[in-house]
């Protein structure tokens, strides 16, 4: 099922790209989806769902972006220097899942693990400091095109800060991410975990999603193994054009790379 919703169509301004810019995207093919998930540099994406499913998707995207461009990845065919940066705010990275996807995509597992650079933070203020002050240097040092931040807002629950301070810190984080995305031509992807939605995350869940130009919601049925995937894409920050797509897949569709 899919539908197209158009807002303020008279103000819509098409975006033009040259051929080189057009190459700066990845196309994630998932069995059961009628079209690929296209992610570009400068995109700021939020994945919403339970931790198991969001982590699988973030990991798969992380490995997919290390594919050569001819295989819908980020990497120029002659380059092996680009890396993925993972800021593990929720202590959720699964190295073995990276190995499994690397094998399925036909990549050298050792090379993939060397090119996935992980840093962990243990307090909310460490997270803010890392994103605002350290991340610009890390992007250049590791020549990163993709930044993954699993469970970005979990620490707002852990540290039990007040709502007023939470708003200020969220604004500081999002302002820094927007600035880094535009200045460095990188793709940012984070996740909000529905199984950990406590006071702060729940209050800002609906408010935060519009800040991302793309969101992917992965909701598993309580009565079956079927998974509903909703892809929401705002073509412009002004929300002139919003595209919503909805599909039903299985968990194995997320875990198994199709050979078609």
N, C-alpha and C positions, 0 to 999 in steps of 0.2 A: 504494500500500500504506500502510495506517495502522494503528496499534494504540494502545490505551489501557491504561496501567499504573497501578494504584491502590495507594498505600502508606498504611498506617495510617489507613484510611478512617474509623474511629470518631472520630478527632481532627480530621477535616476541618471547617473553619469557612468557610462561604460568605462571599464578599466582596460587600458591597452598595455600589452607586454611585448618586448622584443623576444626573439627566439631563444636567446640565452636565459632570460628571466623565466621563460616557460619551462626550461629544463629544471629549474630549482623547485621541484615538487616531487612528492612520492605518491604512488598510487598503490593503495593497499587493497589487494583482492582477497575477499573473504567469501568462502563458499556459502551460498544462500543469499548473498546480497546481489541484487540485479545490476548494480553499478559499483565501481570501486570507490573507496574513500580517498579523496584527493586532499593532500595536505601540502601547503606551500611554506617557503620561508616567509617570515613576517606573520604567519598565522599564530594566534594564541588560542589554544584548544583546551577544553575541559572535558574529561571523561567522568561520567557519573554512574555509580552502581556499587555492588558489593565488592569487597576488596579482592576476592579471588578473580573475578572477571575483569575488573579494571586493571589489575596487575598483569594479567595475561595479555590484554590488548596493548598496554604500554610497552611491555617487553617485546611483543611482536613488531610493533612500530619501530622500536629501537633497533632491532636487527634488520628490518626491512630497509631502513634508511641507509644502512651500510652496503646495500646492493649497488652495483654499477648503475649509472643512469639508463643504460639500454635495457636494464631489468626493472625499471621504475623506482630506482633508489636515488640517493642524493650524490653518490660518489662519481666524479668523472672517471672514465675508464682507465686513465693513466695514473690516477691518484690513489694512494693508500693512506693519506695523512689525516683525513677527517675523522673526528671522533664524536661519540655521544657522551654528554655529561648527564649524570644522574645525581640529583640532590635528594637523598633518601630521608625524607622528613618523617616517614612513618615506619622505618625499619622493616621495609616490605620487599626489598629486592630479592629475586630468586635467580641466582647464578645458573642453576641447572636448567631453568626455563630458557635462559639465553642460549645455552649450549644446544638444547633441543631444537629451538627455532633455527639456529645457525646450521645445524645438520640438515634440517628440512629445506632450507633455502640453498643448500649446496655450498655454504661458505666454510672457510677454515675456522674451526671453533677456537683455536688458540688466538688467531688474529682478531676475531670478534671480541673475545674477552679482554684483549689488550686495548681495544679501541672503545670499550665501555668504561668510562672513568667515573668512579663513584665517590661521593663524599657524604658523610653523615653529619647531622646536627642533632643536638640533644635538648635544646631549649628553643623556645619561640624567638628569643632575642638573638641567638646564634643564627637562626634561619634568616631573620630580617637582615642582619649584618652581612651574611654571606651573599644574599641576593643583591643588596643595594651596593655593597662596597667591593666584594671579592669576585663576584661573577664576571664583571667586564674583563678583568685580567685573565680569568680562567678560560673564557671563550676564545681569546686570542692565543693563549698558550697552547691549547689543545685543538685549535682550528675546528671548533664545534659548529655544527649546523643544526643540531637538535639538543634541546634541554628538556629532560624529563624530571618532573617534581611529583612523585607519587604522594598522595594523601597530604596535600599542601596544608590543609586547615586542621589537621588532627591536633597539632600542638596548641591551637587556640582552646581546645577542650582540655588538654592536659594541664596547661598552666593556669587555668581558671582565672583569666583576666576579665576585667569589666568590659561591658559592651562599648563604652565610649573609647577606651584604649584600643579595643579590638578593631573598631572602625578605622582609627588612625593608622594602625599597623597594616591592615589590609590595603588601605589606600597607598601606603608607602611601598608595599610589595608590588601591587598591580602597576603603579606608576613606573617603578623601576623595570618591570617586565616589559611594559609597552615601549619604554625608551630603548632598552637593549634589543628588543626585537627589530625595531625600525633601524637603529644605528648599525647593527651587526649582521642583519639579514639572517636571523636564526628562527627556528620553529620552536615554540614553547608548548609543552603539553603537561597538564597537571590533572589530578583526579580529586573528586569529592566522594567519600565513601558513605553510602547510605546506611550501612550497618554500624557506622560510628557517629551518626548524626546526633550530637548532643546539643546543648544550648546554642553555642556560637555558630557552629556549622549549620544547624537547622534554621536559625534566624536569617543567615545570609545566603543560604542555598539558592533561593529564588532571586535574591538581589544580585548575587554574584554572576549567575549564568549569563545575563545580558552583557557583561563586561567582556566576555569571550566572543570572538567572531565566529567560532565553531564550537559546538558541543555534541558529544556522543553519549547518549544514555543507554545503559545496558541493564535491563531489568529481567531477572529470572522469575518465571512463574512459580508460585508456591505449590501448585498441584502437579507440575510436570517439569521435564528437563528443558522445555522450550524457553528461548531467550528473546525478548523483544529489544531490537536495536533501533533507536531514534536518532537520526542525524539532523541537526539544525545548523544551518549555515547562513550567516548574515554577510552579504557581499560587500556591504559598506558599513562603516561605523555608525552612519546616520540611519541604518536599518531601512534603506530604500527598498531593498529586495531581500526577502528571507525565503530560503528553501528548506522545507521539512520533508524528510523521508523516513519511512517506518518499515521495518522488516522483521520477520520471525525466523530465527536460526536455532541451532543447537550448540551446546558447549563444545562438541567435537569440531564444529565449523570454525570456532576460534582457535582451537588447538592444532588443527591439521591444515597444513599448507597444501592447497590444491595444485595438482600438476598440469592442469589444463592450460 
